[in-house]
Amino acid sequence: MPVPGPGYSITVRVEAPASSTAAGDLTTAVGRVGGVLTAFDVVESHADSIVVDISANALSENHARDITETLDSLPGVRVRKVSDRTFLIHLGGKIEVSPKVALRNRDDLSRAYTPGVARVCQAIASNPEDARRLTIKRNTVAVVTDGSAVLGLGNIGPAAALPVMEGKAALFKKFAGVDAWPVCLDTQDTEEIIKIVKAIAPVYAGINLEDIAAPRCFEIEKRLREQLDIPVFHDDQHGTAIVVVAALRNALRVVGKNIEDCKIVVSGVGAAGSAIIRLLLRKNPADIVAADINGIVHPDRGDLDDNLASIAAETNKQRASGTLHEALVGADVFIGVSAPNLFGAEQVATMADDAVVFALANPDPEVDPLEAQRHAAVVATGRSDFPNQINNVLAFPGVFRGLLDAHAHKIDDTMLLAAADAIADVVDNGKLNASFIVPSVFDNAVAPAVADAIKKAVRAEAADRP
């Protein structure tokens, strides 16, 4: 199922004989071991030799090594250097700070810094809300992590989490013009994290919690929302939930079903799964059955923590027990945010007709998408090499753009649902089909649509308050 992709892209500089077959020999060698050639550039040419840069996508580090060794084994060929293109784009980090104002002379300096800046400080001291107007606060978000649940890598710590947080900040800027900054905390103590985020909050107009393990992430988000006057958004929970709800709305349009008539099975009841379930409940499905590593979640299971107990109380109307495979029987929708290779085509076949399967575990989904397509009408994954990629970047840039523009002090489910509807609406009836239920992450219409929906929801709630 996996195909070579740009995540394991290398450029190999090789010296080869200047023969008529050199180019063909080199490219054939790459293909013979399963590499995907992406560029072939001659950088030097001599009477008896050429130097070539060969760029190729691989499956893994070991596969990249196989490609290099295969090239080096060709008669007369010598590998001079191998560059990992993923590491190259991370050299020195992916983001920077640059001034927005000119500092050309003493006059500029006197206004931007001392003595002129003192007047601005005094204005904010007199009216703290002016910080949103007169400082970077108006457009700045903290991307906060403790490194405890980074991608599929687990608890790798704050320093190792930094490349991901940098990437998140770059996406904020690229897609919504939001200035975001990584805040990687060298603690995994709930109380300490809450204390630190509260202490740094004056700089920011929003907090994006990222890659903090469950169940601590629930408590951290809840407490910060109660104690801060700026929106606090845990993207692993709510960003995922927004995009899943958007995708499901469109998938059900494809198969002609109403969510009120659907049995939905959710595999994984951690941060993402819990948030998906709670947002879907606002849509009044016929039933949701949650399952984790110990099977179907129900009130009598005896091993439930506070989060699972809450989920059990709101789902599984029939109080079913058993395995995930048993839960799938007759289900209209499967949503997986759990672990790879949990079931196969034979289990998909037991689902209802025109079933929808969202197998979102990354990089290896709960079911092989090609196997799922044998029986399901619509299949989505978290991968970029299959149709219907469920990707949080569809949500969080526009969500924060809207929150910042509306000077919002909180975020709630009404706003999350508005964002989901905005994403779904970008795929109009002329575009919608079983292989296109969510827009591309590079669709320039997405972030503005989400931002506008968030702004309207914020203003509507403000108008309703006495």
C-alpha positions in Angstrom: 0.0 0.0 0.0 2.6 2.7 0.9 4.2 4.5 -2.0 7.5 6.5 -2.0 6.8 10.1 -1.0 8.5 13.4 -0.4 8.9 12.7 3.3 11.8 10.5 2.4 13.3 12.5 -0.5 17.0 12.4 -1.2 19.3 14.0 -3.7 22.3 11.9 -4.6 25.3 13.5 -6.3 27.0 10.8 -8.5 30.0 10.8 -10.8 29.5 8.6 -13.8 31.2 7.8 -17.1 30.3 10.1 -20.0 28.7 7.4 -22.0 25.5 7.5 -24.2 23.8 5.1 -21.7 24.8 6.8 -18.5 21.5 8.7 -17.9 19.5 5.6 -18.7 21.6 3.4 -16.4 21.2 5.7 -13.5 17.5 6.3 -13.8 16.8 2.6 -14.4 18.8 1.7 -11.2 16.6 4.0 -9.1 13.4 2.5 -10.5 14.8 -1.1 -10.1 14.8 -0.7 -6.3 11.4 1.0 -6.1 12.5 4.7 -5.9 10.5 7.4 -7.7 12.7 9.7 -9.7 11.8 13.4 -9.3 14.7 15.2 -10.8 17.9 14.5 -12.9 20.3 17.4 -13.2 23.7 17.4 -14.8 25.9 19.7 -12.6 29.3 19.1 -14.3 30.3 17.7 -17.7 33.8 16.6 -18.7 35.3 14.7 -21.6 35.3 11.4 -19.8 32.7 11.9 -17.0 29.6 13.7 -15.8 28.4 14.7 -12.3 24.7 14.3 -11.8 22.3 15.2 -9.0 19.6 12.6 -8.8 16.5 13.4 -6.7 14.2 10.5 -5.7 11.4 9.7 -3.3 11.8 6.7 -1.0 9.7 4.7 1.4 11.9 5.0 4.4 15.5 5.8 5.5 16.5 2.2 4.8 14.9 2.4 1.3 16.8 5.6 0.6 20.0 3.8 1.6 19.2 1.0 -0.8 18.8 3.5 -3.6 22.1 5.1 -2.8 23.9 1.7 -2.6 22.4 0.6 -5.9 23.7 3.7 -7.7 27.1 3.3 -6.1 27.4 -0.3 -7.3 27.0 0.5 -11.0 30.2 0.1 -13.0 32.2 3.3 -13.1 29.8 5.2 -10.8 30.8 6.8 -7.6 28.4 8.5 -5.1 30.0 11.7 -3.9 27.3 13.0 -1.5 23.8 12.2 -0.3 21.5 14.9 1.0 18.2 14.2 2.8 15.9 16.9 1.4 13.6 16.8 4.5 16.5 17.6 6.8 17.7 20.4 4.5 14.5 22.4 4.8 14.8 22.3 8.6 18.3 23.6 8.8 18.2 26.7 11.1 14.5 26.3 11.6 11.5 27.1 9.4 10.3 30.4 10.8 11.8 33.8 11.8 10.9 37.2 13.2 11.3 40.3 11.1 10.4 43.9 11.8 7.2 45.4 10.3 8.5 49.0 10.6 11.5 50.8 9.1 14.4 51.5 11.5 16.5 53.8 9.2 17.5 56.6 11.5 17.3 58.2 14.9 13.7 59.5 14.3 12.5 56.0 13.5 14.3 54.6 16.5 12.8 57.2 18.8 9.3 56.3 17.8 9.6 52.5 17.7 11.7 52.4 20.9 12.7 54.9 23.5 11.6 57.5 24.3 8.4 57.3 22.2 7.5 53.8 23.1 6.9 54.9 26.7 3.8 56.8 25.6 2.4 53.6 24.1 3.2 51.6 27.3 1.3 54.2 29.4 -1.7 54.0 27.1 -1.9 50.2 27.5 -1.4 50.5 31.3 -4.4 52.9 31.4 -6.5 50.6 29.0 -5.1 47.0 28.8 -7.5 46.2 25.9 -5.4 48.5 23.8 -2.7 45.8 23.7 -4.8 44.1 21.0 -4.6 47.3 19.0 -1.1 48.5 19.6 1.1 45.3 19.9 1.6 42.0 18.2 -1.1 40.6 20.5 -3.7 41.4 17.9 -2.4 38.8 15.5 -0.3 36.4 17.6 -1.0 32.8 18.8 1.1 30.6 21.1 1.5 27.0 19.9 2.0 25.2 23.2 3.2 21.7 23.7 4.8 19.5 26.3 6.1 17.0 23.8 4.1 14.2 25.3 2.0 13.0 22.2 3.9 14.2 19.1 2.3 13.0 15.8 2.6 9.2 15.9 6.0 9.4 17.7 4.6 9.5 21.3 6.3 11.1 24.3 9.5 12.5 22.7 9.8 15.7 24.7 9.8 19.4 24.0 13.0 19.8 22.0 12.1 17.0 19.6 8.6 18.5 19.3 10.0 21.8 18.1 10.2 21.0 14.4 6.4 20.1 14.5 5.5 23.3 16.3 7.6 25.3 13.8 5.7 23.7 11.0 2.5 24.5 12.7 3.5 28.2 13.0 4.5 28.2 9.3 1.1 26.9 8.3 -0.7 29.5 10.4 1.2 32.2 8.5 0.9 30.6 5.0 -2.8 29.9 5.1 -4.2 32.7 7.3 -1.5 35.4 7.9 -1.5 34.6 11.6 1.8 35.1 13.5 2.2 31.9 15.6 5.1 31.0 17.8 6.2 27.6 19.3 6.2 27.4 23.1 7.7 24.0 24.0 7.5 23.4 27.7 10.0 21.3 29.7 7.4 20.0 32.0 4.5 17.5 31.8 2.9 18.5 35.1 -0.7 19.6 34.5 -0.6 22.4 37.2 2.7 23.7 36.0 1.6 23.9 32.4 -1.5 25.8 33.3 0.5 28.2 35.4 3.1 28.8 32.7 0.5 29.4 29.9 -1.4 31.8 32.2 1.8 33.7 32.8 2.7 34.1 29.2 -0.9 34.8 28.0 -0.6 38.7 27.9 1.5 38.4 24.7 -1.1 36.3 22.8 -4.6 36.7 21.5 -5.1 32.9 21.4 -3.6 29.7 22.6 -3.3 26.6 20.4 -2.6 23.5 22.5 -0.7 20.9 20.5 0.4 17.3 21.0 -0.4 17.1 24.7 -1.3 13.5 25.8 -4.8 12.5 27.0 -6.2 12.7 29.5 -4.1 15.6 30.8 -5.0 17.6 27.7 -8.7 17.7 28.7 -8.0 19.2 32.2 -5.4 21.7 30.8 -7.8 23.0 28.1 -10.8 23.1 30.5 -8.9 25.1 33.2 -7.2 27.5 30.8 -10.6 28.2 29.1 -12.0 29.0 32.6 -9.1 31.2 33.6 -8.1 33.1 30.5 -9.9 35.8 28.5 -8.6 34.6 25.2 -9.6 31.5 23.1 -7.9 28.2 24.0 -8.1 25.6 21.3 -6.6 22.1 21.4 -6.1 21.3 17.7 -5.7 17.6 18.2 -9.2 17.5 19.6 -11.2 20.3 18.0 -9.3 20.8 14.7 -9.7 17.1 13.9 -13.4 17.1 15.0 -14.1 20.1 12.8 -12.7 18.5 9.6 -14.3 15.1 10.4 -17.7 16.7 10.8 -17.3 18.6 7.6 -16.1 15.6 5.7 -18.9 13.4 7.1 -21.6 16.0 6.1 -20.4 15.8 2.5 -19.9 12.0 2.5 -23.5 11.5 3.7 -24.6 13.8 0.8 -22.8 11.5 -1.6 -24.6 8.4 -0.3 -27.9 10.1 0.3 -28.2 9.5 4.0 -29.2 11.7 6.9 -27.0 11.7 10.0 -30.1 11.4 12.2 -30.6 7.9 10.7 -26.9 6.8 11.0 -25.2 4.5 13.4 -21.6 5.8 13.7 -18.7 3.7 15.1 -15.7 5.6 16.5 -12.5 3.7 17.1 -10.2 5.6 19.6 -11.5 7.6 22.5 -8.4 9.7 23.2 -8.2 13.4 22.5 -9.3 13.3 18.9 -11.9 10.6 19.3 -13.6 12.2 22.3 -13.8 15.5 20.6 -15.2 14.0 17.4 -17.9 12.2 19.4 -18.9 15.3 21.4 -19.2 17.4 18.2 -21.1 14.7 16.3 -23.6 14.4 19.2 -24.6 18.0 18.4 -25.7 16.7 15.0 -28.1 14.2 16.6 -27.0 10.9 15.0 -29.2 7.8 15.5 -26.4 6.4 17.7 -22.6 6.5 18.3 -20.8 3.5 19.5 -17.2 4.1 20.7 -14.5 1.5 21.0 -11.0 1.5 22.4 -8.3 -1.1 22.9 -10.6 -2.9 25.4 -13.6 -3.0 23.2 -16.9 -1.2 23.0 -17.3 1.6 25.6 -20.4 1.1 27.8 -21.3 2.2 31.3 -20.9 -1.3 32.9 -17.4 -2.0 31.6 -15.7 -1.3 34.9 -12.4 0.2 33.6 -13.6 3.7 32.7 -11.8 6.9 33.5 -13.7 10.2 33.8 -13.5 10.8 30.0 -14.6 7.3 29.1 -17.4 7.4 31.7 -18.6 10.7 30.1 -18.6 9.2 26.6 -20.4 6.0 27.9 -23.1 8.1 29.4 -23.9 9.9 26.1 -23.4 7.1 23.5 -24.3 3.4 22.8 -28.0 3.6 23.3 -28.3 -0.2 23.1 -25.6 -0.6 25.8 -23.8 -3.0 23.4 -20.6 -4.7 24.5 -18.0 -6.7 22.6 -15.3 -6.0 20.0 -14.8 -3.3 17.4 -15.6 -6.0 14.7 -19.0 -6.6 16.4 -19.7 -2.9 16.6 -19.2 -2.5 12.9 -22.0 -4.8 12.0 -24.8 -2.7 10.5 -22.9 0.6 11.0 -23.4 3.3 8.4 -20.2 5.1 9.3 -16.8 4.2 10.7 -14.4 6.9 12.0 -11.0 5.7 13.2 -8.5 7.7 15.1 -6.7 4.8 16.8 -4.2 2.2 15.5 -3.3 0.5 12.2 -4.7 -2.6 10.6 -7.6 -3.3 13.0 -9.8 -4.9 10.4 -10.2 -5.8 6.7 -12.6 -5.9 3.8 -14.6 -8.7 5.4 -15.5 -6.5 8.4 -16.4 -3.6 6.0 -18.7 -6.0 4.2 -20.7 -6.4 7.5 -21.5 -2.6 7.6 -24.7 -1.1 6.1 -25.1 -0.6 2.4 -23.3 2.6 1.1 -21.1 2.7 4.1 -18.7 5.5 4.9 -15.2 4.7 6.2 -12.8 7.3 7.6 -9.7 5.4 8.6 -7.5 8.2 9.9 -4.7 6.5 11.8 -1.4 7.8 10.4 0.7 6.7 8.6 -1.0 3.3 8.5 -4.8 3.4 8.8 -7.2 1.1 10.6 -8.1 -0.6 7.4 -6.2 -0.6 4.0 -8.1 2.0 2.0 -8.0 -0.2 -1.1 -9.6 -3.1 0.9 -12.2 -0.7 2.3 -13.2 0.5 -1.1 -14.3 -3.0 -2.1 -17.4 -2.5 0.0 -17.6 1.1 1.3 -19.1 3.9 -0.9 -16.8 6.6 0.5 -13.4 6.1 2.0 -11.2 8.8 3.6 -7.8 8.7 5.3 -5.3 11.0 6.9 -2.8 10.3 4.1 -1.9 12.6 1.2 -1.5 9.7 -1.2 -5.2 8.7 -1.2 -8.3 10.8 -2.0 -10.2 12.6 0.8 -7.4 13.5 3.1 -8.7 14.6 6.5 -6.2 17.2 7.5 -6.4 19.7 10.3 -4.8 22.4 8.2 -8.3 22.9 6.7 -9.5 24.2 10.0 -7.1 25.8 12.4 -5.7 28.7 10.3 -9.1 30.0 9.4 -10.5 29.3 12.9 -7.8 31.5 14.5 -8.0 34.1 11.8 -11.7 34.5 12.6 -11.1 34.5 16.4 -8.4 37.2 16.1 -10.4 39.4 13.7 -13.5 39.2 16.0 -11.4 39.9 19.1 -13.0 36.8 20.6 -12.5 35.9 24.2 -13.6 32.3 23.9 -14.4 29.5 21.5 -17.3 27.0 21.8 -19.1 24.2 19.9 -21.3 26.7 18.0 -18.2 28.2 16.5 -16.7 24.7 15.8 -19.8 23.6 13.9 -19.8 26.9 11.9 -16.2 26.2 10.9 -17.2 22.6 9.8 -20.1 23.9 7.7 -17.9 26.4 6.1 -15.3 23.8 5.1 -18.1 21.5 3.7 -19.7 24.3 1.7 -16.4 24.9 -0.2 -17.1 21.6 -2.0 -20.3 22.6 -3.9 -22.5 20.2 -5.8 -20.5 20.7 -8.9 -17.4 19.3 -7.3 -18.8 16.7 -4.8 -18.2 13.0 -5.4 -17.0 9.9 -3.6 -13.4 10.9 -4.1 -13.7 14.6 -3.3 -15.6 15.3 -0.1 -13.2 17.9 1.4 -11.4 20.7 -0.4 -7.7 20.7 -1.0 -5.6 22.2 1.8 -4.2 24.5 -0.9 -7.6 25.8 -1.9 -7.4 29.5 -1.2 -11.1 29.7 -0.5 -11.0 27.6 2.7 -9.3 29.7 5.3 -11.3 32.9 4.4 -14.6 30.9 4.5 -13.8 29.4 7.9 -12.6 32.8 9.3 -15.8 34.5 8.1 -18.0 31.8 9.6 -16.2 32.1 12.9 -16.5 35.9 13.0 -20.2 35.6 12.3 -20.7 33.1 15.1 -18.7 35.2 17.6 -20.7 38.3 16.7 -24.0 36.4 16.9 -23.2 35.2 20.3 -22.2 38.7 21.4 -25.5 40.1 20.1 -27.5 37.5 22.0 -25.8 38.4 25.3 -27.8 40.8 27.5 
